[in-house]
Amino acid sequence: MAARIRARLRHPAGGLRTRLVVTFVAVALISAVTATALAYRDARTAVLQRTQNAAVDDVRERVGAVAADFDLPPDQQAMARFAALVSEGIGGRIVVVRYRDLSATSDTYADTAARIGADLRTAVRTGDDAVFQRVRWRGEPYLVVGMPVTYADGDRGTSGLEVYAITDLRAERDDTAALLDSVRAGIVPVVLLAAVLALLAAGTVLRPVRRLGRATRELASGDLGSRVAVTGHDELADLARTFNETADALQASDADLRAQEARARRFVADVSHELRTPLAAMTMVATVLEEDADQLPPDAARAARTVGAETARLARLVEELMEISRFDAKAARLNAAETDLADTVRASLALRGWTDRVRTELGAGVRAVVDRRRIDVIVANLVGNALRHGAPPVTVTLDTCREADGTPWVVLSVADRGPGLPPGEERRVFDRFYKADAARTRSADRDDDGGGGQGSGLGTAIALENARLHGGTIEVTDASGEAPRGAVFTLRLPLRRTGEDEGTA
């Protein structure tokens, strides 16, 4: 859980920084490009508009001045003189003059026909004022202004004279291109500045987020005293304040739970300790009564044996409670030595009279550094449960194996052919005071370690704690094969020998 929290809190910080910087730079870049495009468009329009207006005004004014002294119908020489005079008055632009089939130009070497389009000529012939058209000739831009020559009386039919002025727009094109280049060059520093500002802004925003993430990871790892410094009055400050309040409440709840757990452990340990003395006396009395039970009336004999069995069960329950209390208090320790595990299993079965009731498959020479007494407790609980809850044959298998990484393990399996565990009970079978479902319980004269009556429900929990103390574990599965499949309890312990790293041993 702590690893998932760390992963979720560590990655968004870097991801959020990247997203903030990218977004900031993207906005700045889009803004700069948009501003550049608009500026270029407006500048180009303004330059062209100014040039067009100036050209139209110049042509209109100059034609009006020259046409006042021009006689119609003209000859070729008069038209050439007219074109030259108009060209001189408008800055040397190329001027073309047309009158019916006659045509003259101010620059006899210029190719003017390709630059004066048919649409423009039609507009001049049918109109009464100056018109213009932008054209490209040989890849270069030009402005062509055309106008008909009319007189004050407005008699368009008395003229027929058309004037066209060609203006080179390359200077205007170069000016707008230079403006575009200068604005485009300014985009790079704007983007760099935006990136720097984004980094500063991201650092300001993410610094409290990182502090909060660090405190959350510390809290998830068990440091309930982790807090975040609250600065400012913004949303992040509210979040930090809420985190601190949550951590305070969690720490208070944890302290209460720990205190209650400590009181509960002390209560169980104290009660168990106080019960040992009266139980010892009761056991002595019960033993005497059981020895003389054959001399008592049948009812009294049965009562004496019942008292003896229940007293023995109560004594075992007290011992198990004290053992659980030692595990809870982290006071359980291993008294480990190198042991032949096969001999330990045989001795455990023989001590309880189970040798004839259990089938064994014990690998020879399986030696490991273990606490013999605790291994005996594990075997007694697992085999006792199989005999009590399962059905024969009960099989105990001892072997070794290696994991994929080469680590050697001891594997002890206890299998029976009973009804097995109900679905979903595998996760609860090691809970304290858990007792198997009635489907797996049958009438028998033995409990977890060979005594009579119902078990306490602590045996498997104690067995698991002993396995964990060795660095191992116990797992339960259903046996394979035809029904009834039974249950298989598997003890897995690291195979340690004298001279190796023995861990808690």
N, C-alpha and C positions, 0 to 999 in steps of 0.2 A: 504493500500500500504506500509506504514511504517512498519507494522507488518511483511509483507512478506519479505521485505528487511532485517529486523532484523533476521528473521528466516534463510534466505539464507546465511547471513554473519556470524552468530554465529556458525552454525553447521560445515561448512567446515573447520574452524580453528582446532577444536578438531579432526575431521576426517582426515585432512591432517597430523597433528602431528602423529596420530596413524599409518597412511599409511607409513609415512617416517620412523618411528621407526621399524615397522614390516618389511619393505623392507630392511632397513639397517641390521637388525638382521638376516633376511633370507639370504641375500647375504653373511654375515659373517659366518653363520652356514653352508651354502652350500660350501663356500670356505674352511672352516675348515674340514668338513667331506670329501670333495674331496682331500684335502691335506693329511688328515689322511689315506684315502684309498690308495692313491698313495704311500705315505711313507711306509705303511705296505706292500704293494705289492712289492715295490722295496727292502725293507729290507729283507723280507722273501725270495725273489728270490736271493738276494745276499748271505744270510746265507746258503741257500740250495745249491747254485752254488759252494760256497767255500767248503762246506762239501763234495759235490759230487766230485769235482775236486781232493780234497785232498784224498778222499777214493780211487778213481780210480788210482791216481798216486801211492799211497802207495801199493795197491794191485799189480799193474803192476810191480813195482820195487821189491817188496818182492818175488813175484812168480818167477820173472826172476832170482833172486839170489838163491832161494832154488832149482829151477828146474835144475840148471846147474849141480848139483851133484846127480840128481835123475835118477835112472835106470828104464827102461821100459823092459818088462811089470812089474808092481809093484805087490806086494802082499798086503794083508790087513794091515799088520803091517807097511809096508813101507808107505802106503797111510795115515795111522793114524799119523805116524811121520811127514810126509809132511804137513798135516793139522795143526799139533801143531806148527811146525816151522814157517809157514806162519802167524798163529795167533799171535805168540809171536812178530813177526816183525811189525805187524800193530796195536799194542796197545790192544791186547787181544780180538779183534773182533771174532765172531763165523765164522769159516771157514769150508766149506764143499768141499770135493774133490771127484770127480767121475771119474771112468775109466771103461768104458763099464758096466759090471754088478756090479762092486765093488763100494763101497761108504764108506767114512770115514768123521768124523767131529771132530773138536777140542773140542767140548762140547757134550759129549755123552748124556747128559740129556736134551739138547735143542731140541725143536720141530722145525726142519728146513724145513721139507717138505712143510708145509703150507705157508712158507714165500718165497719159490723159485717157482715162477710161471712157467707154461708150456711155455708161450711166451718167457720168459727170457732164458730158457734152449734151446729152438729152436734157438734163436738168437746166443747163445754161440756155439752151435754145428755147425751152418752154417757160422759163422763169423770167423774172424781172429784177432780181437782186443777186448778190454774190453768194456762191455756194462753194463748199470745199470737200475734199476727200483725201484721206490718208491712204497711201499706197506703198507697196514694197517693190523696188526694182533692183534686180541683181543683189538681193539680200539686204538692201539698205532702205531706210524709211524716208519717205518724202511726203510733203503736204502740197496738194494742188488746189489752188483757188481759181475759180472761174466765175466770170460775170459777163452779162450782155451790156453793150453800150446803149443807153437810152438817153433821150433828151428831155428837157424840162417839160415839153408839152406832152410827154408820155406816149408819143406815137412810136410804138415798138416796131411797127412795120417799116418805118423810114430808116432803120439802122441795119440790123443784120450783122453788126460787128461783134465778135466774141473775143474776149481777152482771158488768157490762162497764165497764171504765175506759179512756177514750181519752186518750192522752198525745201532745202535740204534739212532733215530733222536729225542728222547724226549727232550734232552737238547736244541736242536735248536728250537723245537716247543715252549718250555717254554721261550726261549729268545725272539722270535718274539711276543709271547703273552704278555710278559711284556712290550715290546716296544709299542704294540697296546694299552695296558691299560694306559701307561703314556701319549701317544698322545691323547687318548680319554679323559683322565682327563683334559687335557689342553683345550678341547673344551669349557667347562663351563666358565672359566674365559675369554676366547676369546669372547664368546657370550655376557657375562655381560659387558665387555669392549665395545663391539660394541653397546650394548643398551645405555650405558652412552654417547658414542660419538654421537649416533643418536639423543638422547635427546638434547645434546648441539647443534648439527647442526640444529635440528628442531626448537629449541628456537631462534637461530640466524636468521633462515629463516622466522619463523612465527611471530616474534616480530613486524617487520614492517607491516606484513599482518594484525595482530590484531589491530595495531594503525590505519591502513587504514580502517578496518571494523568499529572500534569505530567512526572514523570521518564520515564515510558514514552513520551510523545510526543517528548520531547527525544532519547531513545534511538532512536526510530524515525526521527527527522530526521537522525541521524548523529552526535549528541553521545554518544559512547560513555563519556564520563566522568561522565554523569549518575548521581547516587546519591540514595537516600532516607535521611533521618535515622531511626534505629531508636530508638523510645522505648517503654518498657514491656515486658511479657512475655506479651501476649495474642496472639490469632490474627493481628491486623493487624501486630503487630511481627514475627511469624514470616514473614508474607507480604513485608514490607519487607526483612527479612534475606535471604529467598530471592531477591528481585529484585536486591539488591545482589550476591549471589553469582553470579547469572546474568549480570549486567552485567559483573562482573569477568572471568568466563570468556569472554564475548563479546569484551570488549576485548582480552584476551590472544590469543584466536584471530585477531582482526582484525589485531593487530600482527604476529603470525607470518605471516599471509597477505600482508600488505603487504610485509613484509621479503622473503618468498619471491618475490613478484611483482617487487619492485625488483631482486632478484638475477637473476631470469630475464631482465628487460629489459636489465640491464647485460650479462649473458652474451651475449644475442642481438646487442646493439649492438657489444660488443667483438669477438665472432667475425666479425660482418659487416665491421667496420672492418679487422680483421686480414686478412681474405680479399681485400680490395680490391687490395692490392699484388700478391700472387701471381696473382690473376685477371687483372690488367692485363698481366702478363708472359705468361700463358697465352693471353690473347686476341691479343696480338701474334704469338705463335708460330703460333696456329691460323689467323690471317689469312694469314700467309706460306704456310702449308701449303695453305690453300684456293686461294690464287692460283696455286700451282704444281701443283695437283691434276691438271690435264690432262696434265702431263708425267710423272705417276707411273703405275705399274701399276694396273690396275682395283681390286684389293683395297686397295692403299695409298691410292688416291684416295678410295675410299669411306670408309676409316677417317679420312682427313684431314677430309673433309666432316662426318663424324659428330662428330669431336672439336671442330670449329669450332662446330657447332650446339649441342652440349651445353655447351661453354664459354660461349657466348652466353647459353644458358638459365640456367646457374649464375650468371653475372654479373647477369642480371635478377632472379634470386631473392635475391641479396645486396642489391641495391638496394631490392627490395620489403621485405625484412626490416628494413633500416635505416629505410625510410619508416614501417613499422608501429611500430617502436620510437619514432620521433618522435611519432607519434600517442599511443602509450601514455604517453609522458613529458610530454604536453601541451605539447610544444615546437613543434608544427606551426603555422605562421602563414600568413595569406593575404597575397599581394602583389597587392592588388585594384586594378583600374582599370576605367573604363567600356569595355565591349567589345561589339562586334557579334557576337552568339552565332552567327548563321548563318555568318559568315566563319570563326569559330573551328571550327565543325563541318566545314566544307568543307576547311579547312587540315588538320585532323586526319585526315580520310579520304584526302586527297591525299598526305600525308606517308607513309602506309603503303601506298599503291597500291590503295586500296579504292574509289576513285571509280566505277570501272566495275562493281563488284560490289554496290554499295549504292544503293538508290533513295532519294532524299531529297525531303521536302516541308517546306521551311524557310520559315517566315514572314519576310517582309521587315521590316527595321527593328526587330528584337527586340534591344534594347541593355540591358545591366545591368552593375552593378559586380560583377565576379567576378575570380578569379585565373585567367588564361587557361591557365597551365600545368596547373593542377589540373582545369579543365574538359576539357582535352585528354586527361588521364589517364582521366577518367570515360568520355569518348566512346570512347577506344581500348579500354578494358576491355569496355564493353557491346557495341560493334559487333564486336570480336574474338571475344567469346563467342558472339554470334549467328552469325557466319560459321563458327566452329569447331564448335559443337554443334548449330546449327539447320540449316535448309535454305532455299534462296532461294525467293522474293525476301526480302531483308532490307531493311526500310524504316526510315528515320530521319525522325521528324516533330518539328518545333519550332513551338511556338505559345505563346500566353499565355492566362490565364484569371483569373477573380476568384472568390474564395470568397464564401460567403453574407454575411460581414461586410465585403465590399468589398476585401479584401486582394488585391493583384495577385501572380500567380505565373508563373514560366516553367516550361513543361512540355516535356520532351524525351523522346520515346518511341523505343525500338528494338525492333522486332518482327521475328520470323522465322516461317517456316512449317514448322518441324521438328516432332518428336514432343512437344515441350513438356516440362515438368518432371513427374516422378512425383508422385502425390498426397501432400501433406504436406511436400514438399521445399521449398516456397516459404519456409518459416521458417528453413531451414538453408542456403539458397543464398548467404547473406552471411557464413556462418561462415568462420573462417580455415582454410585448407587443405582446405576442402570441394571435392570434385570431383563433377561430375554423374554420375548413374547411366549405366551402359553403354547404356541405351536412347536416351539423348540424345547420346552420344559417337559420332562417326563418323570415319573416316579422313580426315585433311586434312593440308595442309602448312603450316598457320598456327596460332598459338596466340593468347593474349589480345592481343598487340600486334603480330602479324604475323610472329613467328618460328616456327620449326619445333618439333615435339614437343609433349608433353603440358604443359598449363599448371601453374603452381605451386599454384593454389587460393587465392591471396591477392588476385587481381585484383579480384573483386567486393567483398571486404572493404575494400580500399584505396579503391575507388570510393565506397562508402558513407561512409567516414570523410571523404573530401573533400567529399561532399555535405553532411554534417552540419557540417563546418567553415564552409560557406556559409550555414548555417541551414536547409538543406533535407533531403531524404531521397530514397531510391530504393525503389520498390515493384515487385513482380513479380506478374504475373497471366497467365492463359491468354488467347490471342487469341480473339476471337469468330468465328463462322463455321463452315464445314464442316471436318471433320478432314482432314489434321492441322492442329491449331489453332496450334501453336507457342507461344512464350513472348513476353511483352511486358514489358520493363524500362522503367520510367517514372521519370525524374529530375524532381524538383520543387524549384525554387529560388525564394526570394522575389525579386520583381522590384524591385531597388534601382537607383537612378540616382545620378549625381553630385549632391551637395548633400543627399541624403536620409540618414536614419539608416541607417548601413551595418553596424551590429552588429559582428561579429567581423572584418569586412572592413576 
